[in-house]
Amino acid sequence: MKIRHIGPLAVLACFPAFGVARADDAKLLTRPQLSNAGAKSLLNAAEEEARQKGMQVSIAVVDASGRLLAFTRMDDSQTGTDETAIKKARTAALYHSPGKVLAQRISQNQAFLATLPGITAVPGSCPVMSGKYLIGAVGVSGATDDLDNAVATDTANGFHS
């Protein structure tokens, strides 16, 4: 029995696997992702708007999965605002909804929403979209609900990918 013929047979046996790999490509999604530069752009825009409004806040930018990409706590902001800004942004990303909308839904007899894992359903966060895809979110904490919400919403809606 000669073993030297096994090599070419092994190579030929691999060809069907390549065909299957190409067929599986149709099962993959290609979506835009928020880059580091994009996150910094959002952070800078939010900080500038907050500064113009005389606010001292914490600002967080997360990716579509709620992972922190960029963060700042402005001078003279309350120290507790840092975690709140991150939680707000994460909520908007994970549940594809502004915190203000979730807070309104909870107050309208949809209290079950308050039990969702990791939710911080208060105004001050907004998802960031690229076309039909959610690519991240902005969370702002440290001023009034209305001011936090205005900065987060204006920043997210003003983002152009």
Backbone hydrogen bonds, N-H to C=O, Kabsch-Sander energy under -0.5 kcal/mol:
donor,donor_aa,acceptor,acceptor_aa,energy
3,I,1,M,-0.5
5,H,2,K,-0.5
6,I,3,I,-2.2
9,L,5,H,-1.3
10,A,6,I,-2.6
11,V,7,G,-2.0
12,L,8,P,-2.2
13,A,9,L,-2.2
14,C,10,A,-0.8
14,C,11,V,-0.9
15,F,11,V,-0.6
15,F,12,L,-0.8
17,A,14,C,-0.7
18,F,14,C,-1.4
19,G,15,F,-1.7
20,V,16,P,-1.9
21,A,17,A,-2.2
22,R,18,F,-2.0
23,A,19,G,-1.8
24,D,20,V,-1.9
25,D,21,A,-0.8
25,D,22,R,-0.7
26,A,23,A,-0.9
27,K,24,D,-2.2
28,L,25,D,-1.6
31,R,29,L,-0.6
34,L,135,I,-0.7
39,A,35,S,-2.4
40,K,36,N,-2.4
41,S,37,A,-2.1
42,L,38,G,-2.2
43,L,39,A,-2.5
44,N,40,K,-2.8
45,A,41,S,-2.2
46,A,42,L,-2.5
47,E,43,L,-2.5
48,E,44,N,-2.3
49,E,45,A,-2.2
50,A,46,A,-2.6
51,R,47,E,-2.5
52,Q,48,E,-2.3
53,K,49,E,-1.5
54,G,51,R,-1.5
55,M,50,A,-2.9
57,V,55,M,-0.5
58,S,141,S,-2.9
59,I,72,T,-2.9
60,A,139,G,-2.7
61,V,70,A,-2.8
62,V,137,A,-2.3
63,D,67,R,-2.3
64,A,135,I,-0.8
66,G,63,D,-2.0
69,L,61,V,-3.2
70,A,61,V,-1.9
72,T,59,I,-2.1
74,M,57,V,-2.6
74,M,72,T,-0.5
77,S,74,M,-1.7
81,T,78,Q,-1.5
82,D,79,T,-1.0
84,T,80,G,-1.0
85,A,81,T,-2.5
86,I,82,D,-1.8
87,K,83,E,-2.5
88,K,84,T,-2.6
89,A,85,A,-2.3
90,R,86,I,-2.6
91,T,87,K,-2.3
92,A,88,K,-2.2
93,A,89,A,-2.1
94,L,90,R,-3.0
95,Y,91,T,-2.3
96,H,93,A,-0.6
97,S,92,A,-0.9
99,G,125,S,-0.8
100,K,125,S,-0.5
102,L,98,P,-1.9
103,A,99,G,-2.6
104,Q,100,K,-2.2
105,R,101,V,-2.3
106,I,102,L,-2.1
107,S,103,A,-2.0
108,Q,104,Q,-0.9
109,N,106,I,-0.7
110,Q,105,R,-1.2
113,L,110,Q,-2.1
114,A,111,A,-1.8
115,T,112,F,-1.6
116,L,113,L,-1.5
119,I,116,L,-1.5
122,V,120,T,-1.8
126,C,138,V,-2.0
128,V,136,G,-3.3
130,S,133,Y,-3.0
133,Y,130,S,-1.8
135,I,128,V,-2.9
136,G,128,V,-1.2
137,A,62,V,-1.7
138,V,126,C,-2.4
139,G,60,A,-2.7
140,V,124,G,-3.1
141,S,58,S,-2.2
142,G,143,A,-0.5
148,D,144,T,-3.0
149,N,145,D,-2.5
150,A,146,D,-2.2
151,V,147,L,-2.3
152,A,148,D,-2.3
153,T,149,N,-2.8
154,D,150,A,-2.6
155,T,151,V,-2.3
156,A,152,A,-2.5
157,N,153,T,-2.8
158,G,154,D,-1.5
159,F,156,A,-1.0
